[in-house]
Amino acid sequence: MSTSIQGYSIFGYGDMITDRYRIDPYIQALKAAIKPGAVVLDIGTGTGFFAVLACQFGARKVYAIEPDDAISIAKQVAIDNHCADKIEFIQALSTQIDLPEQVDVIISDLRGVIPLHQYHLAAITDARQRFLKPGGVQIPLQDTIWAALVCDPEYYHKKYLSPWADAPHGCILTANRQFVTNIWHRHRIEPAQLLVEPQVWTTLDYTTDLEPNVKATRTWTIDRSGTVHGIGMWFDALLAEGIGFSNAPDRPECIYGNAWMPLTEPVDLAPGDRVSVTLQANLIGEDYLWSWQTQVTAGADPQHVKADFKQSTFFGEPRSPQSLQQQSDSYVPTINESGKVALTILNSMTAGKSLGDISQALTQQFPHRFATVAKALSYAVGLTQKYS
């Protein structure tokens, strides 16, 4: 129930488990998939909820994978539910492990607000290729992502105009708008706020090999007047044949919410106007870079471009000339003191030294930074946990 490199809080796990609109279909799909004696892989087990249910439904063995320290709670949960002997907990990313056998069922929920989230697609593809028996069952099977134009003046003003365009207390803050209008948010969209019929942006079929990057253009012809403030996105989940759920605006609200991507400026639309939106998601490093390009042309005069916006989360973060220079392929980096500290720790790990020895070395080499062994140890633990 978590794939994130930065894990959920315990309250977050609780919110996911108590979201009946989401959890009930998952339980139904899991119960239908597990046959007596089945072997199950639970990717992102969190605090062990699905792993325990799998045992209760008849699984012989469950491999429960979770990179977060919440796995320590999952082990106690398994003991409390008298199934610890059937569950093998592994604290790692699923892509970094091997299993001694293939499995009959893979269950996961590695999504964020929408399914394109961190290493979700890579993890699912890898697990299916390496761990799933021929004819085995995957949960979920498919996610369909939708997009639509949204009118929400109140939310737009709150997030993207005030305080940036309202000069609060006489202070002009308009320079911030170029950044905030390139940041998307989790925001509940109401059905009445949709200006057009939603269109499918993409379908993710988890039974096939999926590329992490997605790009598609969708175009709407407007049939009624209104003002568009942003683009809304959500998904329909197919967990098993006939079993699923949706976080669409016309369905009960669930834990995921909706994705909301603002336009640079609101645009007044008239019947006959055409709105073309190119949505693109590229996995870069540990997360996705999102881009959305919106062009509005007048119905009466297709050559008349009413709006042409090019937005991206890349532009949502201020970058100084110095930081941009440091990202150039011609830049020659030099190691700073933090880098030297990290290098000392990594070299010590390679040499097989203990944390105590590493901490002593840090206090000797960087005495102005680590006044005590305890401070050095605290720093070393944080880095060694990431790379050990």
N, C-alpha and C positions, 0 to 999 in steps of 0.2 A: 504494500500500500504506500510505499515510498521508494522512489528511485533517486530522489534528489541527493546531490552531493552535500547539500546543506539540508539536513533532515527536518522533518516536522517536529513541532513541539508535541508533548503528550496530549495537550488539549486538542491539537490538530488531528491526532489519531482518533481521539474520541469523537470529534465532529464528523469524521469520515464514517465511523462505524454506526453512529446514530442517525445518519442521513438515510432514512428508510427508502427514499425514492431511488437512491443509488445502490444501497447494500442489498435490498431484497432481490433484485434481478441477479446480482452476483451470486448470492446464496443459491438461488434457483438453478443457475447455470452450473455451478460447482457440484451441486447435489446430483444433477442429471448426468454429469460427465464422469463421476467417480464410480467405478465398479469395484466389487470386493477384491481386495488385494492389489489395488492400483498403486502406482508410484507417481507422486505429484511433485512438481517444482513450483514453489511460491516465490516469485521474483518481487522483491520489495515487501517482505513480510511485515515490516513495522514492528508492532508489538505482538504479532503472532496470531491474529484473528483468523485469517483464512487457513493457516497451517493447522490450527486446532480443529476447525470445522472439517477440513479434509479428513482428519483422523476419525472424527465422529461419523463421517459419511462412509467409512469403510476403507480408507487408504491404508496400505501396508507400510508405506514409507513416505515421508515428506522431506524434501530438501528445501529449507527456508532460508532465502538469501536476503540480506539487509546490510548495507554499508554503514548505517547509523548505529550509534550506541544504544538505541532503543531495543536492539536485539537482546540486550541483557534482560530487559523486562519480558521479552517474548519467551525466554527460557524459563522464567518463573511462571509465566502464564501456562506453559506446557505442563509444568509440574503440577500446578493447581488443578489442571483439567485431566490429569492422569494419562497423558499421552507423550511424555518426554522421551520414552523409549522408542517412539516411532518417528520423532522429528530430529533431523540433523540440522542445526543452525550454523550458518556460514556467514561471517561478517566480511563482506567484500561486494564488489560489483559483479554481477552475473557474468560479464564478459571476461573477468579475470580469473575464473575458476574452472575446474574440471570436475565432473561427477563420475563415480564408479559404474554407473549404469544409466541407460536412457529411461525416460519417464513416459507415462501414459497421458498425463495432463499437465499443462502449463497454465498457471493463472497469474495475472498481473494487473495492476492499475498504475501505470507509470506516467499518467498524463499530468499536465498542469491545468490551467484554465481551458486550454485547447490541447489536443493530443500532441502537437509538435512541441516537445518539451525536453530539453537537454538531450540525453542519449537514448530516449525512448525507442525510436525506430531501430537503432543499431542493436539495442539490447534484445528486442523481440526477435529480430531477424537472426541474430547469433544464437539465441536459445532454441529457436525452431530448428536451425540447421544442425546444431551439435547435440541437443539433448532430447528432442522429441522423437518417439518411436514412429515408424511408418503407420499412418492411420490414427495417430494420437490426436488429442483434443487440445485446442488453444482457446483460452478465455482472456480477452475478447477475440472475436473473429475480424471485426471491421469497425472503423470509425468513419463517418461521413461528415465533413466540415462544411458548414453553410456560411453564406455572407449576405448582407442586405444593407441598404441605406437607411440611416436612422435620423429622426428628428428629435432632439432632446435639448431644447434651449436652456433649460434650468441647469442641467449638468454641465453643459458646455460653458456657460457663464461662470459657474462655480470653479471649474478646474482650469479653464483656459483664458478667461477674461479677467475675473477678479481673483487676486489683486493686481495681475500684471497690466491690465489696461485701464484700471480705475483710479490710478494714482492715489493710493491710500495715504492719508495724512500728508498729501501734497508731494509724495515721493514718486517719481516716474520710474516704473519698473518694466517698461515694455520690452527691454532687451531680453527678458526671460522667456517671452512667448516663442521665440524661434526654437527654444529647446523643449518647452513643455508640450508644444503641439507635435512633437516627434516621439512622444512617449505614449504607449497604449496602456490601458488599465483594465482591471477586472471590474465590471459594472453590470448590474442587472438591467436588462432591456425589457421594456414592456411591449406587448403586441401592438398597441395603438401607436407606438412610436415608429413602426416600420413604414417607410414610404413606398416600398415596392415589394413584389413577391420575392422571397429569398431564393438564391440560386446556390447550387452545390459548387463549392470552390475546389474541393478535391475529396477523393475517397481513399482511405488507407486500408488496404487489404493485408492483414497480418499473416495470411497464409502464403504470401509471396515475398520475394526479396524487395525491400523498399529502399529507395534512395532517400537520404535525409533531407534533401533540399526540394522545395516545392514552389512552383511559379505558375500562375494562371490568371487570365483576364476574364472578367465578367462585365457584361454591358446591359443596362436597363434603359428602356424608353418610358419616360414619365407619363402617367395618365391623369395625374391630379396635381394641383399646385401644392407647394410645401417648401420647407427649408431643410436642407440636409446639413447636419452637423458632424456626422461621423459614419463609420462603417462598423456594423456589429457582426460578430462571429460566434458560432456555437457548434456543437456536434451531436450527431445521433450515434449511439454506441450499439452495435450488434454483438452481444456476448456469446450467444448460441442461437441456433435456428429458432426463431419465434420468441427469443428472450432478449431484452435490451432496455435502454432508457435514453432520454434526451434532455439536454439542458437548454432547449429552444425557449424563446420568450413566452410561447403559449403553453409551456409545460410547467409543472410545479418547480419552484426554485430548488436547486440542489447545490452541493458543496462547491462545484466548479465555478458557478456564476457564468457570465458571458465576457467575451473580449470586446473591448471598445477602442477603436482607432479614430482619433479626431481628424477633422480636416483643418488645413491651415487657417481657413476662414469659412464661416457658414456661407452656403450658396442658396439663393432663392431659385426654385425650380418651377417651370411652367409646363403644362401638358405638351408633349412632343419633344421636350428636351431629352438628350441622350447623355447618360452618365456611364463612363467606362472606367473600371477600377482594375488595376493590375496589382495583385497581392503576391509578395514573394517572401519566402522564409528560407534562410541559409544558416546551417549549423556552422558556427565559427567558435572554435575552442569548446567551452563547456555549455554554451547556450546559443539560442537562435538570434540572428540579426533579422529584423523584420523591415520590409519596405512596402509602401503602398503609394501608387501613383494614380491620381484621379483627374480625369478630364471631363468637363461638361461642355457640350455644344448645344446651341439654341435650335429648337425644332424648326422654327420659321426660317432660319439661316444656318445650315450646317457648317458654314465656313466661320461663323461667329463663335469663338471659344469663350465661354463665360468664365471658366476657371480651368487652371492647369497646375496642379499641385504635385510636387515630388517630395515625399516624406519618408523618413527612415529612423529607426531607433539609433542608428549610427550618429545622427545629428541631435539626438536627445541628451547627449552628454557633452558638457563643455570641454574643449581641448585647446590647450595653449599652443602657440607656435613651437615651443620647445618639445612638448609631448608629441606633436605631429612629426617633427623632425626625427624624433627617436623611433618612429615607426617606419621610416624610410629604409629601403634596402641598401642604401649607401652609407647609412649611419654606422659608425664604429663604436660599439658600447664598451665602456670600461666598468670593471666591477667596483661596487661601493662597499662600505663596511658591512652592511647587511648581507651582501652577497658573499663576502669573505667569511662571515659567521656561518652562513648556510653551507658553504663549501667545506668548512672545518667539520661541521656535523656530518655531512654526507660522506666525506673521506673517512671519518671515524667509523661510521656505519659499515662502509665497505671493508674496513680493517677488522670488523667484528668486535669493536669496543662496546662496553656497557654504557648505560646512560650516566652512571656515576663518573666513569672515566671521561666521557664527553664533557660533562659539566665542569670537571676540574680543568680540562684543557681550555674551555671557554673563558673561565675566570683568569687563567694565566695569560692567554693571548689577547683578551679584550677586557682588562681590569676596569677601565673607565665605564664600560657598558654593563658589566656583570659584577657588582660589588660583592655578591655572595654566591656560593654554590647553589643555593636554593633558587635564586633568580635565574641562573644559567640552566638549571634543571627544568624549570617551568618552560623556558623558551625552547629547550631541546626537545621536550616531550611533544610540543605542538608540531614541530617539523618532522620528527621521526614517526609520529602517528600517520602523517600524510604519505610518507614514502616507505614505510616498513611493511 
